[in-house]
Amino acid sequence: MSANRSGTGSGSAGARWRLLRAALLATAVTLGAMACSARPPRNIEDICDMFEERAGWYRAAKEAFARWGVPIHVQLAIIRQESGFRAKARPPRTRILWIVPGLRPSSAHGYTQALKSTWKEYVRESGNRGADRDNFADATDFVGWYAARSAEATGIFKHDAFSLYLAYHEGDGGFRRGTYRRKPWLLNAARQVAERARRYERQLIACRERLERRRRRFWFF
């Protein structure tokens, strides 16, 4: 009897260990996937490479385009300028006496560098409950929402990456007042966004058919 009990206990302990090991492995895989998705794609200057590497990104950007009418290449050019596709991007901390880390200059966070207050406004107006600033699909939807709102408020065309970026940075009121004219660094950044949008557009034309075939093949994901 004692031998049977011992054997049963040993088998039960072994089963528990196998379950624990499986759980630890699943956790490690999940954390690894999260860490990988938080890093920017390997080649952020090529929209085709990014969409090939991050399978869900093309679908997310396409859905944002369908909802807000802001082209995919414009969405990604703005995100590229704001965060370099870093999911956890934040403004650098200020320095006290050039050494001690101080507060961050704003609440900007995530792919879009949206302020906390602006993000709350987006969630309320778009109905995208539970949206997260470090989620790429939510980020593209946010950029589409903001740019579409700016287009309606100021008359900017939705494919005009240069003007949309100025309004994205200065706000619609600031854009109408022309506050960007006194900021050469911002004008230079907007030119970079416009040039990158044109390059992304050319690249996307070349690979769109391939991306569509891939999307249809894996539609169930």
KALIN-V64428 format. One record per residue. N is the residue number from 1. RES is the residue in one letter. PSI is psi in whole degrees, 0 to 359 (999 if undefined). BURIAL is 1 if it has 16 or more other ideal C-beta (glycine too) atoms within 10 Angstrom, else 0. D_CENTER is the distance of its C-alpha to the mean C-alpha in Angstrom with 1 decimal. Layout:
BEGIN
N/RES/PSI/BURIAL/D_CENTER
N/RES/PSI/BURIAL/D_CENTER
END
This chain:
BEGIN
1/M/314/0/62.0
2/S/324/0/60.5
3/A/320/0/59.5
4/N/318/0/57.7
5/R/320/0/55.9
6/S/318/0/54.8
7/G/319/0/53.5
8/T/318/0/51.6
9/G/320/0/50.0
10/S/318/0/49.0
11/G/321/0/47.5
12/S/319/0/45.6
13/A/321/0/44.3
14/G/319/0/43.2
15/A/319/0/41.3
16/R/320/0/39.6
17/W/320/0/38.6
18/R/320/0/37.2
19/L/318/0/35.1
20/L/317/0/33.9
21/R/320/0/33.1
22/A/319/0/31.1
23/A/318/0/29.1
24/L/320/0/28.4
25/L/316/0/27.3
26/A/320/0/25.0
27/T/317/0/23.5
28/A/318/0/23.2
29/V/316/0/21.5
30/T/314/0/19.0
31/L/322/0/18.3
32/G/318/0/18.1
33/A/320/0/15.5
34/M/317/0/13.3
35/A/321/0/14.0
36/C/316/0/13.3
37/S/336/0/9.8
38/A/336/0/9.1
39/R/149/0/10.6
40/P/156/1/9.4
41/P/162/1/11.2
42/R/322/0/14.8
43/N/90/0/15.1
44/I/0/1/12.4
45/E/358/0/15.2
46/D/113/1/15.8
47/I/328/1/13.6
48/C/316/1/16.1
49/D/319/0/15.8
50/M/315/1/12.0
51/F/330/1/12.6
52/E/321/1/15.7
53/E/321/0/14.2
54/R/95/1/11.4
55/A/323/0/13.5
56/G/351/0/11.4
57/W/320/1/8.8
58/Y/315/1/11.7
59/R/318/1/12.9
60/A/314/1/9.8
61/A/323/1/9.8
62/K/321/1/13.6
63/E/322/0/13.8
64/A/322/1/12.1
65/F/316/1/14.6
66/A/326/0/17.4
67/R/320/0/16.8
68/W/346/1/16.5
69/G/10/0/17.9
70/V/122/1/15.5
71/P/151/1/15.5
72/I/316/1/12.7
73/H/331/1/13.6
74/V/316/1/13.4
75/Q/309/1/9.9
76/L/329/1/8.8
77/A/322/1/11.5
78/I/315/1/10.4
79/I/320/1/6.9
80/R/317/1/9.2
81/Q/323/1/11.7
82/E/318/1/10.0
83/S/353/1/8.4
84/G/26/0/9.4
85/F/30/1/6.1
86/R/116/1/7.4
87/A/328/1/5.9
88/K/18/0/9.2
89/A/140/1/10.0
90/R/156/0/12.9
91/P/145/0/15.7
92/P/149/0/18.7
93/R/150/0/21.5
94/T/165/0/24.7
95/R/135/0/27.8
96/I/122/0/31.1
97/L/33/0/34.0
98/W/6/0/31.5
99/I/304/0/31.3
100/V/126/0/30.4
101/P/132/0/26.6
102/G/206/0/26.4
103/L/159/0/23.9
104/R/148/0/20.5
105/P/342/0/21.0
106/S/176/0/18.5
107/S/13/0/16.3
108/A/140/1/13.1
109/H/149/1/10.3
110/G/191/1/6.8
111/Y/319/1/4.0
112/T/352/1/6.4
113/Q/34/1/9.4
114/A/140/1/10.8
115/L/154/0/14.2
116/K/319/0/15.2
117/S/320/0/17.8
118/T/322/1/15.6
119/W/320/1/13.2
120/K/320/0/16.5
121/E/318/0/17.8
122/Y/312/1/14.9
123/V/316/1/15.5
124/R/315/0/19.1
125/E/326/0/19.2
126/S/338/1/16.9
127/G/10/0/18.2
128/N/73/1/14.9
129/R/140/0/16.6
130/G/7/0/14.9
131/A/144/1/11.4
132/D/136/1/9.4
133/R/341/1/7.2
134/D/19/1/6.0
135/N/126/1/5.5
136/F/318/1/3.2
137/A/319/1/6.5
138/D/325/1/7.0
139/A/315/1/4.5
140/T/323/1/6.3
141/D/322/1/9.3
142/F/313/1/9.3
143/V/318/1/9.4
144/G/315/1/12.0
145/W/313/1/13.9
146/Y/315/1/14.2
147/A/321/1/15.3
148/A/322/1/17.6
149/R/319/1/19.1
150/S/319/1/19.7
151/A/319/1/21.3
152/E/321/0/23.6
153/A/331/0/24.5
154/T/347/0/25.2
155/G/7/0/26.0
156/I/139/1/23.3
157/F/145/0/22.8
158/K/348/1/19.4
159/H/1/0/19.5
160/D/85/1/20.5
161/A/323/1/17.4
162/F/305/1/19.8
163/S/322/1/20.9
164/L/324/1/17.7
165/Y/321/1/16.1
166/L/316/1/19.4
167/A/325/1/19.2
168/Y/321/1/15.6
169/H/319/1/17.0
170/E/347/1/20.4
171/G/160/1/20.1
172/D/320/1/22.3
173/G/316/0/25.5
174/G/322/0/24.9
175/F/315/1/24.2
176/R/326/0/27.4
177/R/347/0/29.4
178/G/30/0/28.2
179/T/336/0/27.2
180/Y/340/1/25.1
181/R/337/0/28.5
182/R/12/0/29.4
183/K/84/0/26.3
184/P/323/0/26.7
185/W/325/0/23.7
186/L/319/1/21.5
187/L/320/0/23.3
188/N/319/0/22.7
189/A/319/1/19.0
190/A/323/1/19.0
191/R/321/0/21.2
192/Q/318/1/18.8
193/V/315/1/16.0
194/A/317/1/18.8
195/E/318/0/20.0
196/R/322/1/16.7
197/A/318/1/16.2
198/R/319/0/19.7
199/R/316/0/19.3
200/Y/321/1/16.2
201/E/314/1/18.4
202/R/317/0/21.3
203/Q/318/1/19.5
204/L/324/1/18.1
205/I/322/0/21.7
206/A/333/0/23.0
207/C/2/1/20.9
208/R/317/1/20.1
209/E/318/0/23.2
210/R/319/0/22.4
211/L/322/1/18.9
212/E/318/0/20.7
213/R/318/0/23.4
214/R/320/1/21.0
215/R/318/1/19.2
216/R/326/0/22.7
217/R/324/0/23.8
218/F/33/0/21.2
219/W/332/0/20.9
220/F/351/0/22.0
221/F/999/0/18.9
END
